[in-house]
Amino acid sequence: MTDWTVRLLNFKRGELPLALLAALFYFCVLCGYFFLRPVREAMGVSRGMDDLRWLFVGTSIGSLVIVMMFGGVVSRLDRRRFIPVGYLFVIVCLGLFASLLVANAFAGGGLIGSDLETPLSRGVGYTFYIWLSVINLFVNALFWAFMVDVFNVDQGKRMFAFIGIGGTLGAIVAGWAADRLSGMTESQFLPVGLMLIGAAFFGAAILVMLTLDRLAVASEHSRLTAGRNTSNQPEQQIGGNFWDGATAVAQSPYLLGIGAFIVFMAISNTLIYFTQANVILENTDTFSQRVGSFALFDMAAQIATLITQMFITTHLIRRLGVGWTLSILPLVTLAGFAVLAMWPLYGVMMMFAALHRATRYAVSRPARETLFSVVPTAEKYKAKPLIDVFLYRGGDVAGAAIDGAFRAVGLGLVGVAAATVPLAGVWLALCLGLGRAQKRRELEQPPQPAASPAAAAGGARPIGGVVGTERA
């Protein structure tokens, strides 16, 4: 790597191969997901907003079940096995959904929301909505848990934004392709095709992850190298049981604070989401049109995210610190909803939604993942999915309830916007507190030992550089 590239990317020599593979890994994950996302959204709104609110409740319940099952799997498998197994599970489920839709079509049935809708297509549509809403956060939690296992705190501050750009490019490509495909056909096989394309990208993600793992274990620029032992012992399991994640969150004020941050973020996102869904539902007639509208909006929001990542995020965490970087999202939320309270125009809402999503993905996400770089590996792989999946979806339900309550009494967008302003203020204070707590934990960590010559030559290592619940 040349000196100018080192300065431009804020990397150290030798880190680029790891960063590129990590970015490609995230590209595949988000590309696969964003082929599926517009299908989910179209299925969710096809029978109206009231059904959509109930789907949020079902998603929250499903999230708890999946997280508990995931905790049990983590207790029994080592890292190199359970991440590919998780993505393989996604691929198998997508194949099942696609097969059911094909069988429904050959039997003469139509898609959910169409004149030829059948109980099977409605059941597949609602199940797919809940499943993908849970799996989305699950696959992201797996990815970022792996990232903080590979990279240390300093590397995370410098490299997570670059890695995030890879994911954003994947989302843009998928959004553009899904929009183009939906505009070319009104066929009821459109969601089947998008599901199979998404499955192919998750398969590619498995291959990239295994390649990255091998390179990281052999590289002196990965925290995995320092954590390896020099014996021929097999990789150790994380151990414990599926309740460990819930117990860790309940007993740790730090993890509870991260969970509260997630809930506030989910509430604000849900309020924006329902307004956007209303707009699309009122301005489209067919399933393909709804898929195209959601895909186009996703692409526009991801382009805004990419611009933010390229020109703002890369040095932001290092210069402002984790706490103030986290605070940018509630500040954007506070300002955006304050403007909406005064000018409740859909055009203003759409611009705010794009800015909010760009801030959430490009600025808040890397800083939020840095919070987990100072917790033990067992918490990283068990408590993190509980926070990222169940608490996030619990915040979704709360946001849906707030939106429904205000619209039921006729307050609409103005009432929703006004109610969100004080919540954003509490959220801002929480961000600053989390930043201070993360800094204290970072200072309390023992220095990373240098890799010995024997370790550099090879040998197995414990998961995440630790044994049991020892701090990474």
TORZATOR-863173 format. One record per residue (C-alpha): residue in one letter; x, z, y. Coordinates in steps of 0.02 Angstrom, whole numbers. Each point is the difference from the previous one (the first is absolute). Layout:
! residues N
<type: a, x: X, z: Z, y: Y> .
...
END
This chain:
! residues 472
<type: m, x: 0, z: 0, y: 0> .
<type: t, x: 71, z: -49, y: 170> .
<type: d, x: 21, z: 125, y: 141> .
<type: w, x: -137, z: -80, y: 106> .
<type: t, x: -123, z: 12, y: -145> .
<type: v, x: 44, z: 183, y: -23> .
<type: r, x: -35, z: 34, y: 184> .
<type: l, x: -159, z: -104, y: 2> .
<type: l, x: -79, z: 82, y: -152> .
<type: n, x: 74, z: 173, y: 28> .
<type: f, x: 67, z: -1, y: -179> .
<type: k, x: 165, z: 55, y: -74> .
<type: r, x: 107, z: -119, y: -100> .
<type: g, x: -64, z: -21, y: -177> .
<type: e, x: -179, z: 53, y: 35> .
<type: l, x: -70, z: -176, y: 27> .
<type: p, x: -27, z: -48, y: -185> .
<type: l, x: -99, z: 160, y: -30> .
<type: a, x: -102, z: -25, y: 158> .
<type: l, x: -39, z: -183, y: -41> .
<type: l, x: -58, z: 42, y: -176> .
<type: a, x: -106, z: 144, y: 65> .
<type: a, x: -78, z: -116, y: 130> .
<type: l, x: -34, z: -131, y: -134> .
<type: f, x: -78, z: 135, y: -109> .
<type: y, x: -117, z: 49, y: 142> .
<type: f, x: -35, z: -184, y: 37> .
<type: c, x: -66, z: -22, y: -177> .
<type: v, x: -103, z: 160, y: 4> .
<type: l, x: -87, z: -36, y: 165> .
<type: c, x: -18, z: -186, y: -33> .
<type: g, x: -90, z: 42, y: -161> .
<type: y, x: -110, z: 127, y: 87> .
<type: f, x: -47, z: -110, y: 148> .
<type: f, x: -61, z: -137, y: -116> .
<type: l, x: -121, z: 132, y: -67> .
<type: r, x: -46, z: 91, y: 160> .
<type: p, x: -116, z: -133, y: 78> .
<type: v, x: -91, z: -15, y: -168> .
<type: r, x: -28, z: 188, y: 0> .
<type: e, x: -61, z: 1, y: 180> .
<type: a, x: -120, z: -145, y: -31> .
<type: m, x: -71, z: 87, y: -153> .
<type: g, x: -17, z: 164, y: 94> .
<type: v, x: -104, z: -66, y: 145> .
<type: s, x: -102, z: -131, y: -94> .
<type: r, x: -149, z: 118, y: -25> .
<type: g, x: 8, z: 87, y: 169> .
<type: m, x: 84, z: 145, y: 88> .
<type: d, x: -102, z: 138, y: -84> .
<type: d, x: 68, z: -49, y: -171> .
<type: l, x: 174, z: -9, y: 75> .
<type: r, x: -9, z: 184, y: 52> .
<type: w, x: -46, z: 51, y: -177> .
<type: l, x: 146, z: -101, y: -65> .
<type: f, x: 113, z: 109, y: 107> .
<type: v, x: -68, z: 155, y: -88> .
<type: g, x: 27, z: -80, y: -170> .
<type: t, x: 176, z: -48, y: 51> .
<type: s, x: 42, z: 180, y: 45> .
<type: i, x: -60, z: 63, y: -169> .
<type: g, x: 94, z: -137, y: -91> .
<type: s, x: 157, z: 43, y: 99> .
<type: l, x: 1, z: 179, y: -65> .
<type: v, x: -19, z: -58, y: -181> .
<type: i, x: 138, z: -130, y: 14> .
<type: v, x: 120, z: 119, y: 86> .
<type: m, x: -22, z: 133, y: -135> .
<type: m, x: 28, z: -131, y: -136> .
<type: f, x: 153, z: -64, y: 94> .
<type: g, x: 72, z: 176, y: 8> .
<type: g, x: -16, z: 13, y: -189> .
<type: v, x: 89, z: -167, y: -26> .
<type: v, x: 141, z: 51, y: 117> .
<type: s, x: 26, z: 160, y: -101> .
<type: r, x: 36, z: -101, y: -158> .
<type: l, x: 93, z: -156, y: 57> .
<type: d, x: 164, z: -27, y: 90> .
<type: r, x: 4, z: -94, y: 164> .
<type: r, x: 61, z: -166, y: -70> .
<type: r, x: -150, z: -4, y: -118> .
<type: f, x: -149, z: 68, y: 97> .
<type: i, x: 18, z: -116, y: 151> .
<type: p, x: -8, z: -160, y: -105> .
<type: v, x: -139, z: 79, y: -105> .
<type: g, x: -99, z: 33, y: 159> .
<type: y, x: 13, z: -180, y: 59> .
<type: l, x: -38, z: -64, y: -175> .
<type: f, x: -160, z: 102, y: 4> .
<type: v, x: -48, z: -90, y: 161> .
<type: i, x: 31, z: -170, y: -81> .
<type: v, x: -105, z: 42, y: -154> .
<type: c, x: -145, z: 61, y: 108> .
<type: l, x: 4, z: -159, y: 106> .
<type: g, x: -8, z: -105, y: -159> .
<type: l, x: -152, z: 99, y: -56> .
<type: f, x: -91, z: -21, y: 167> .
<type: a, x: 37, z: -186, y: 2> .
<type: s, x: -62, z: -20, y: -179> .
<type: l, x: -165, z: 87, y: 40> .
<type: l, x: -30, z: -111, y: 152> .
<type: v, x: 37, z: -156, y: -103> .
<type: a, x: -121, z: 57, y: -135> .
<type: n, x: -132, z: 34, y: 133> .
<type: a, x: 22, z: -174, y: 74> .
<type: f, x: -13, z: -88, y: -168> .
<type: a, x: -160, z: 99, y: -33> .
<type: g, x: -76, z: -73, y: 160> .
<type: g, x: 23, z: 153, y: 111> .
<type: g, x: 62, z: 4, y: 179> .
<type: l, x: 114, z: 113, y: 101> .
<type: i, x: -54, z: 163, y: 80> .
<type: g, x: -106, z: -29, y: 155> .
<type: s, x: -53, z: -176, y: -53> .
<type: d, x: -174, z: -59, y: -50> .
<type: l, x: 58, z: -8, y: -182> .
<type: e, x: 76, z: 175, y: -1> .
<type: t, x: -10, z: 85, y: -170> .
<type: p, x: 19, z: 183, y: -49> .
<type: l, x: 168, z: -48, y: -76> .
<type: s, x: 66, z: -81, y: 160> .
<type: r, x: -62, z: 147, y: 103> .
<type: g, x: 81, z: 123, y: -119> .
<type: v, x: 165, z: -96, y: 1> .
<type: g, x: -5, z: -13, y: 190> .
<type: y, x: -27, z: 185, y: 31> .
<type: t, x: 120, z: 54, y: -137> .
<type: f, x: 134, z: -118, y: 66> .
<type: y, x: -24, z: 69, y: 176> .
<type: i, x: 25, z: 180, y: -56> .
<type: w, x: 141, z: -44, y: -120> .
<type: l, x: 102, z: -99, y: 126> .
<type: s, x: -27, z: 131, y: 137> .
<type: v, x: 80, z: 128, y: -115> .
<type: i, x: 133, z: -113, y: -76> .
<type: n, x: 58, z: -61, y: 171> .
<type: l, x: 60, z: 172, y: 50> .
<type: f, x: 62, z: 34, y: -176> .
<type: v, x: 115, z: -152, y: -6> .
<type: n, x: 61, z: 36, y: 176> .
<type: a, x: 35, z: 181, y: -46> .
<type: l, x: 101, z: -59, y: -150> .
<type: f, x: 99, z: -121, y: 107> .
<type: w, x: 45, z: 123, y: 137> .
<type: a, x: 36, z: 142, y: -121> .
<type: f, x: 126, z: -117, y: -81> .
<type: m, x: 75, z: -43, y: 170> .
<type: v, x: 33, z: 182, y: 47> .
<type: d, x: 74, z: 21, y: -174> .
<type: v, x: 122, z: -144, y: 31> .
<type: f, x: 44, z: 33, y: 183> .
<type: n, x: 49, z: 162, y: 86> .
<type: v, x: -71, z: 67, y: 164> .
<type: d, x: 122, z: -92, y: 113> .
<type: q, x: -25, z: -164, y: -93> .
<type: g, x: -188, z: 21, y: 8> .
<type: k, x: 5, z: 16, y: 189> .
<type: r, x: 105, z: -158, y: 13> .
<type: m, x: -69, z: -106, y: -142> .
<type: f, x: -184, z: 38, y: -29> .
<type: a, x: -54, z: -105, y: 149> .
<type: f, x: 96, z: -150, y: -69> .
<type: i, x: -75, z: 27, y: -172> .
<type: g, x: -172, z: 11, y: 81> .
<type: i, x: 27, z: -173, y: 76> .
<type: g, x: 12, z: -70, y: -177> .
<type: g, x: -171, z: 72, y: -39> .
<type: t, x: -73, z: -65, y: 162> .
<type: l, x: 61, z: -177, y: -38> .
<type: g, x: -84, z: 13, y: -170> .
<type: a, x: -163, z: 54, y: 82> .
<type: i, x: 8, z: -144, y: 125> .
<type: v, x: 32, z: -129, y: -137> .
<type: a, x: -143, z: 67, y: -106> .
<type: g, x: -121, z: 11, y: 148> .
<type: w, x: 39, z: -179, y: 52> .
<type: a, x: -16, z: -66, y: -178> .
<type: a, x: -163, z: 94, y: -35> .
<type: d, x: -74, z: -65, y: 162> .
<type: r, x: 49, z: -178, y: -43> .
<type: l, x: -66, z: 12, y: -178> .
<type: s, x: -167, z: 75, y: 55> .
<type: g, x: -20, z: -140, y: 127> .
<type: m, x: 23, z: -133, y: -134> .
<type: t, x: -138, z: 56, y: -118> .
<type: e, x: -164, z: 93, y: -16> .
<type: s, x: 26, z: 17, y: -188> .
<type: q, x: -44, z: 164, y: -82> .
<type: f, x: 167, z: -13, y: -89> .
<type: l, x: 91, z: 34, y: 165> .
<type: p, x: 17, z: 189, y: -30> .
<type: v, x: 62, z: -35, y: -178> .
<type: g, x: 139, z: -112, y: 65> .
<type: l, x: 53, z: 126, y: 132> .
<type: m, x: 2, z: 141, y: -128> .
<type: l, x: 113, z: -99, y: -117> .
<type: i, x: 119, z: -46, y: 141> .
<type: g, x: 10, z: 183, y: 49> .
<type: a, x: 37, z: 49, y: -180> .
<type: a, x: 145, z: -125, y: -5> .
<type: f, x: 80, z: 81, y: 152> .
<type: f, x: -13, z: 173, y: -77> .
<type: g, x: 88, z: -70, y: -152> .
<type: a, x: 139, z: -63, y: 112> .
<type: a, x: 9, z: 173, y: 81> .
<type: i, x: 41, z: 77, y: -169> .
<type: l, x: 147, z: -118, y: -26> .
<type: v, x: 69, z: 32, y: 175> .
<type: m, x: -19, z: 188, y: -20> .
<type: l, x: 101, z: 1, y: -162> .
<type: t, x: 136, z: -106, y: 81> .
<type: l, x: 8, z: 116, y: 151> .
<type: d, x: 11, z: 152, y: -113> .
<type: r, x: 149, z: -70, y: -94> .
<type: l, x: 89, z: -48, y: 161> .
<type: a, x: -35, z: 168, y: 82> .
<type: v, x: 68, z: 99, y: -147> .
<type: a, x: 162, z: -101, y: 9> .
<type: s, x: 17, z: 4, y: 190> .
<type: e, x: 94, z: 130, y: 100> .
<type: h, x: -126, z: -27, y: 141> .
<type: s, x: -146, z: 76, y: -97> .
<type: r, x: -42, z: 183, y: -22> .
<type: l, x: -26, z: -41, y: -185> .
<type: t, x: 187, z: -20, y: -21> .
<type: a, x: 38, z: 175, y: 64> .
<type: g, x: -135, z: 71, y: -112> .
<type: r, x: 62, z: -78, y: -162> .
<type: n, x: 82, z: 105, y: -133> .
<type: t, x: 150, z: -58, y: -97> .
<type: s, x: -66, z: 30, y: -174> .
<type: n, x: -100, z: -114, y: -112> .
<type: q, x: -157, z: 107, y: 16> .
<type: p, x: -162, z: -100, y: 15> .
<type: e, x: -94, z: 3, y: 165> .
<type: q, x: -98, z: 161, y: 14> .
<type: q, x: -185, z: 11, y: 26> .
<type: i, x: -69, z: 80, y: 157> .
<type: g, x: -101, z: 120, y: -108> .
<type: g, x: -140, z: 118, y: 45> .
<type: n, x: -185, z: -41, y: -10> .
<type: f, x: -130, z: -98, y: 97> .
<type: w, x: -54, z: 151, y: 105> .
<type: d, x: 174, z: 20, y: 74> .
<type: g, x: -37, z: -118, y: 145> .
<type: a, x: -155, z: 96, y: 56> .
<type: t, x: 90, z: 166, y: -21> .
<type: a, x: 150, z: -59, y: 102> .
<type: v, x: -111, z: -58, y: 143> .
<type: a, x: -103, z: 160, y: 1> .
<type: q, x: 156, z: 110, y: 6> .
<type: s, x: 101, z: -97, y: 129> .
<type: p, x: -45, z: 4, y: 186> .
<type: y, x: 114, z: -152, y: 21> .
<type: l, x: -95, z: -104, y: -127> .
<type: l, x: -167, z: 64, y: 69> .
<type: g, x: 56, z: -61, y: 171> .
<type: i, x: 39, z: -172, y: -70> .
<type: g, x: -170, z: 0, y: -85> .
<type: a, x: -86, z: 42, y: 165> .
<type: f, x: 93, z: -143, y: 84> .
<type: i, x: -64, z: -118, y: -134> .
<type: v, x: -180, z: 61, y: 23> .
<type: f, x: 6, z: -27, y: 190> .
<type: m, x: 73, z: -173, y: -24> .
<type: a, x: -132, z: -47, y: -129> .
<type: i, x: -143, z: 58, y: 111> .
<type: s, x: 59, z: -105, y: 147> .
<type: n, x: 29, z: -150, y: -112> .
<type: t, x: -172, z: 13, y: -81> .
<type: l, x: -90, z: 6, y: 167> .
<type: i, x: 86, z: -162, y: 49> .
<type: y, x: -31, z: -76, y: -172> .
<type: f, x: -189, z: 25, y: 6> .
<type: t, x: -13, z: -81, y: 170> .
<type: q, x: 102, z: -149, y: -59> .
<type: a, x: -104, z: -15, y: -160> .
<type: n, x: -161, z: -3, y: 103> .
<type: v, x: 67, z: -142, y: 106> .
<type: i, x: 49, z: -106, y: -150> .
<type: l, x: -161, z: 33, y: -95> .
<type: e, x: -104, z: -53, y: 150> .
<type: n, x: 97, z: -161, y: 27> .
<type: t, x: 19, z: -68, y: -178> .
<type: d, x: -123, z: -67, y: -129> .
<type: t, x: 96, z: -31, y: -162> .
<type: f, x: 123, z: 96, y: -109> .
<type: s, x: 139, z: -125, y: 34> .
<type: q, x: -27, z: 15, y: 189> .
<type: r, x: 13, z: 188, y: -11> .
<type: v, x: 159, z: -13, y: -105> .
<type: g, x: 74, z: -120, y: 129> .
<type: s, x: -47, z: 110, y: 148> .
<type: f, x: 78, z: 156, y: -76> .
<type: a, x: 155, z: -97, y: -53> .
<type: l, x: 21, z: -76, y: 173> .
<type: f, x: -16, z: 169, y: 84> .
<type: d, x: 126, z: 74, y: -122> .
<type: m, x: 123, z: -139, y: 39> .
<type: a, x: -18, z: 25, y: 189> .
<type: a, x: 25, z: 187, y: -16> .
<type: q, x: 152, z: -23, y: -110> .
<type: i, x: 79, z: -122, y: 122> .
<type: a, x: -19, z: 134, y: 134> .
<type: t, x: 78, z: 121, y: -123> .
<type: l, x: 147, z: -116, y: -31> .
<type: i, x: 35, z: -20, y: 186> .
<type: t, x: -3, z: 190, y: 19> .
<type: q, x: 116, z: 23, y: -148> .
<type: m, x: 125, z: -130, y: 59> .
<type: f, x: 14, z: 52, y: 182> .
<type: i, x: -51, z: 183, y: 6> .
<type: t, x: 6, z: 96, y: -163> .
<type: t, x: 177, z: -29, y: -63> .
<type: h, x: 83, z: 128, y: 114> .
<type: l, x: -154, z: 102, y: 46> .
<type: i, x: 10, z: 140, y: -128> .
<type: r, x: 185, z: 26, y: 29> .
<type: r, x: -18, z: 10, y: 189> .
<type: l, x: -164, z: 96, y: 17> .
<type: g, x: 4, z: 103, y: -159> .
<type: v, x: -134, z: 10, y: -133> .
<type: g, x: -122, z: 109, y: 99> .
<type: w, x: -11, z: -108, y: 156> .
<type: t, x: -5, z: -159, y: -104> .
<type: l, x: -148, z: 70, y: -97> .
<type: s, x: -82, z: 44, y: 166> .
<type: i, x: -11, z: -182, y: 53> .
<type: l, x: -148, z: -33, y: -115> .
<type: p, x: -112, z: 141, y: 65> .
<type: l, x: 48, z: -51, y: 178> .
<type: v, x: -55, z: -179, y: -36> .
<type: t, x: -159, z: 68, y: -80> .
<type: l, x: -33, z: 114, y: 148> .
<type: a, x: 24, z: -138, y: 126> .
<type: g, x: -95, z: -130, y: -100> .
<type: f, x: -154, z: 106, y: -29> .
<type: a, x: 1, z: 60, y: 180> .
<type: v, x: -7, z: -182, y: 55> .
<type: l, x: -138, z: -35, y: -126> .
<type: a, x: -101, z: 146, y: 67> .
<type: m, x: 1, z: -83, y: 171> .
<type: w, x: -9, z: -183, y: -55> .
<type: p, x: -84, z: -8, y: -172> .
<type: l, x: 29, z: -187, y: -20> .
<type: y, x: 33, z: -79, y: -169> .
<type: g, x: 142, z: -103, y: 74> .
<type: v, x: 85, z: 160, y: 56> .
<type: m, x: -32, z: 76, y: -171> .
<type: m, x: 81, z: -146, y: -91> .
<type: m, x: 158, z: 8, y: 106> .
<type: f, x: 7, z: 188, y: -22> .
<type: a, x: -21, z: -18, y: -189> .
<type: a, x: 147, z: -120, y: -11> .
<type: l, x: 109, z: 114, y: 107> .
<type: h, x: -50, z: 153, y: -100> .
<type: r, x: 42, z: -84, y: -165> .
<type: a, x: 166, z: -65, y: 66> .
<type: t, x: 47, z: 174, y: 58> .
<type: r, x: -56, z: 77, y: -164> .
<type: y, x: 102, z: -118, y: -108> .
<type: a, x: 151, z: -36, y: 109> .
<type: v, x: 30, z: 166, y: 87> .
<type: s, x: -93, z: 141, y: -87> .
<type: r, x: 30, z: -51, y: -181> .
<type: p, x: 191, z: 4, y: 1> .
<type: a, x: -1, z: 166, y: 94> .
<type: r, x: -130, z: 74, y: -118> .
<type: e, x: 101, z: -50, y: -153> .
<type: t, x: 153, z: 84, y: 76> .
<type: l, x: -95, z: 165, y: -10> .
<type: f, x: 11, z: -10, y: -191> .
<type: s, x: 188, z: -27, y: -3> .
<type: v, x: 26, z: 189, y: 16> .
<type: v, x: -111, z: 58, y: -143> .
<type: p, x: 42, z: 21, y: -186> .
<type: t, x: -24, z: -149, y: -114> .
<type: a, x: -143, z: 82, y: -96> .
<type: e, x: -98, z: 21, y: 163> .
<type: k, x: 49, z: -175, y: 53> .
<type: y, x: -79, z: -80, y: -154> .
<type: k, x: -147, z: 119, y: -27> .
<type: a, x: -53, z: 75, y: 167> .
<type: k, x: 31, z: -161, y: 94> .
<type: p, x: -130, z: -103, y: -95> .
<type: l, x: -125, z: 142, y: 20> .
<type: i, x: 28, z: -4, y: 188> .
<type: d, x: 11, z: -189, y: 18> .
<type: v, x: -149, z: -38, y: -112> .
<type: f, x: -125, z: 143, y: -14> .
<type: l, x: 20, z: 76, y: 173> .
<type: y, x: 6, z: -172, y: 79> .
<type: r, x: -163, z: -48, y: -84> .
<type: g, x: -73, z: 169, y: 45> .
<type: g, x: 37, z: -43, y: 181> .
<type: d, x: -87, z: -166, y: -29> .
<type: v, x: -157, z: 92, y: -54> .
<type: a, x: 8, z: 113, y: 152> .
<type: g, x: 20, z: -152, y: 113> .
<type: a, x: -147, z: -88, y: -84> .
<type: a, x: -107, z: 156, y: 23> .
<type: i, x: 46, z: 12, y: 184> .
<type: d, x: -40, z: -183, y: 28> .
<type: g, x: -165, z: 13, y: -93> .
<type: a, x: -53, z: 158, y: 90> .
<type: f, x: 30, z: -71, y: 173> .
<type: r, x: -84, z: -165, y: -40> .
<type: a, x: -149, z: 92, y: -78> .
<type: v, x: -36, z: 85, y: 167> .
<type: g, x: 26, z: -163, y: 95> .
<type: l, x: 165, z: 42, y: 86> .
<type: g, x: 94, z: -146, y: -79> .
<type: l, x: 176, z: -44, y: 50> .
<type: v, x: 2, z: 107, y: 158> .
<type: g, x: -40, z: 159, y: -96> .
<type: v, x: 128, z: -38, y: -134> .
<type: a, x: 134, z: -34, y: 130> .
<type: a, x: -38, z: 158, y: 100> .
<type: a, x: 4, z: 110, y: -156> .
<type: t, x: 169, z: -68, y: -54> .
<type: v, x: 94, z: 43, y: 160> .
<type: p, x: 16, z: 189, y: -30> .
<type: l, x: 46, z: -30, y: -183> .
<type: a, x: 145, z: -110, y: 56> .
<type: g, x: 64, z: 142, y: 110> .
<type: v, x: 10, z: 119, y: -149> .
<type: w, x: 81, z: -138, y: -102> .
<type: l, x: 135, z: -21, y: 133> .
<type: a, x: 46, z: 185, y: -6> .
<type: l, x: 10, z: -9, y: -189> .
<type: c, x: 122, z: -146, y: 8> .
<type: l, x: 121, z: 96, y: 111> .
<type: g, x: -9, z: 150, y: -117> .
<type: l, x: 37, z: -107, y: -152> .
<type: g, x: 150, z: -77, y: 88> .
<type: r, x: 75, z: 172, y: 32> .
<type: a, x: -33, z: 55, y: -179> .
<type: q, x: 80, z: -157, y: -72> .
<type: k, x: 155, z: 28, y: 107> .
<type: r, x: 16, z: 180, y: -60> .
<type: r, x: -13, z: -52, y: -182> .
<type: e, x: 129, z: -137, y: 25> .
<type: l, x: 124, z: 124, y: 74> .
<type: e, x: -30, z: 121, y: -144> .
<type: q, x: 42, z: -130, y: -133> .
<type: p, x: 174, z: 12, y: -79> .
<type: p, x: 113, z: -149, y: 37> .
<type: q, x: -8, z: -143, y: -125> .
<type: p, x: 151, z: 6, y: -117> .
<type: a, x: 110, z: -153, y: -8> .
<type: a, x: -9, z: -100, y: -159> .
<type: s, x: 144, z: 35, y: -118> .
<type: p, x: 102, z: -144, y: -72> .
<type: a, x: -77, z: 33, y: -170> .
<type: a, x: -175, z: -6, y: 72> .
<type: a, x: 39, z: -161, y: 90> .
<type: a, x: 55, z: -76, y: -164> .
<type: g, x: -168, z: 29, y: -83> .
<type: g, x: -106, z: 124, y: -93> .
<type: a, x: -178, z: 62, y: 6> .
<type: r, x: -69, z: 113, y: 132> .
<type: p, x: -148, z: 116, y: 27> .
<type: i, x: -154, z: -62, y: 90> .
<type: g, x: 25, z: -13, y: 187> .
<type: g, x: 168, z: 88, y: -11> .
<type: v, x: -77, z: 165, y: -54> .
<type: v, x: -45, z: 95, y: -156> .
<type: g, x: -174, z: 78, y: -7> .
<type: t, x: -54, z: 55, y: 173> .
<type: e, x: 173, z: 11, y: 75> .
<type: r, x: 4, z: -66, y: 178> .
<type: a, x: 54, z: -183, y: 14> .
END
